[in-house]
């Protein structure tokens, strides 16, 4: 199966009657702006890691279209369960740079209130968030509302048992769940063809899910397919899966060295399919991006990058008491006693 | 979506007291919890029409509907993982793990997610979930059906672990665990589920003891036995036998395994000077290890003998024909009492 593509790498637009898209200059400019801000944020976070301000960073570089295109196609009240690289999606929900960075600075284990943004905190164990999303969708189903649940995962996570349990569980329980796989071709150093011998959307179909393959670097295709599939899920059509073919243009993390396992030519090839460039070409060709818009966006990106740096460096350290106070909803004698003894020890050094 | 609730608990119980087995008490506890809170959902393998392989959920699906009593796919990781999502959505899932040895496919979700979501989110997300586990041996089952995995969970920060030993506790502790805002691993002594000998009067109108508290079940002066779950009956039987020989044993039912409530144990050891901890779980790095350490720390000058343990061997659970050797029984407990008294 060929992936759904509406915008080719040269910015040429085609229509697909199966995936209608109401194309407006406003939509294209909005998607373009969100991708540019996400990329600038990601670049700045990378710099902050190299400066020693972050312990680790996992770049979303290259996956902006898959993330922005999908999350902009669901409703703000649709709950999202991300993995840990969904920075561009998180920014679309209004999560701040400080909230996104604090976990990677090592000050906290999560950065935001999931209820505020309808966006769950990052889950670092691969695919573990997928049954959570399924269970949440079971709750939605019981509450009888018309929300859907959007869950992100990757090609590596698809090898985990929980991904496959989720495909099966979602299909049998018919929950309002949209599983969105960003197949970025690499799980650290392991290529997708080592992970699986069937394509992921076909595997999902085998479990009884409606599943589609989309060019993940074509934001218009991602947006159109996600919007249509989300509405089918919302109207009781059952759970669905979308596989977006994209590319992790950076390493897995700042601790990784992709030069050890992949050819530069592969990266070069994907650079010609950069998701931002192709929408930029469309905007230019249609005359939908004037100099004023361009200059404003450049300035906004720089302001955002500066804000990212400043907020990161100002992040406060947690008091050690939060360790003991947040293990359980109610304190236990064991934790209270350990906390008291440690506080006494610290106080004795102060004297 | 939910079926109308029929208060069969009330129908069956004109008075507040009923004589129940542990299994029936658990069933009534579940039924009462579901009547009291529409957010309580029972889920697991074969818990619906069949009523669970041990019939603990018998009749619940018929009365509360398939949306509140779910037969799940056969996937423990999925059972626990979807329960996490249901809890985030505001439900109070009660998961049944069919047999103790089958909890391990769900282990990652329990220790990496259930136990840590509250901590990770700094309390923004709560995990009011109960994971029921029939545990322990003595039912003549094949491998993986007779294990005692409770120490893994007591060792994990962010989980609460309890075990009932009798029908009264089965009824009350299960409801209290369901009301708890934290995740609770609920270990049930499966070999006594349907024991007529353990049938007891359950008064559904009294105020129960707090969930996270230990209880002295029998007072004595010579030595203290501490146990939980199925080992409590072994200890009570041992104490009755010892009494005939003039040895007076105090028996404490731990009830809560994490957090431990060792206050009654310390008080008892200060009186008797001798403690024997009894459990089916292998001794190495176990709850009985923790009890022994804490008692030596708190009761050092009261001890007349080292803390002794009577436990399963540090082997995998044996084949059926050999399990009588593995399980702590009256003879092994009384032998340990003799050793403690002779020290």
Interface residues (C-beta under 8 A of the other chain):
Chain A: X81 X108 X109 X110 X113 X114 X115 X120 X121 X123 X125 X128 X130 X131 X132 X133 X134 X135 X136 X137 X138 X139 X140 X142 X143 X144 X161 X162 X165 X166 X168 X169 X172 X322 X325 X326 X327 X328 X329 X330 X332 X333 X334
Chain B: X1 X2 X41 X67 X72 X73 X75 X77 X78 X80 X81 X82 X83 X84 X85 X86 X87 X88 X89 X90 X91 X93 X105 X108 X109 X112 X113 X116 X118 X119 X120 X121 X122 X123 X124 X125 X126 X157 X158 X160 X181 X182 X212 X259 X260 X261
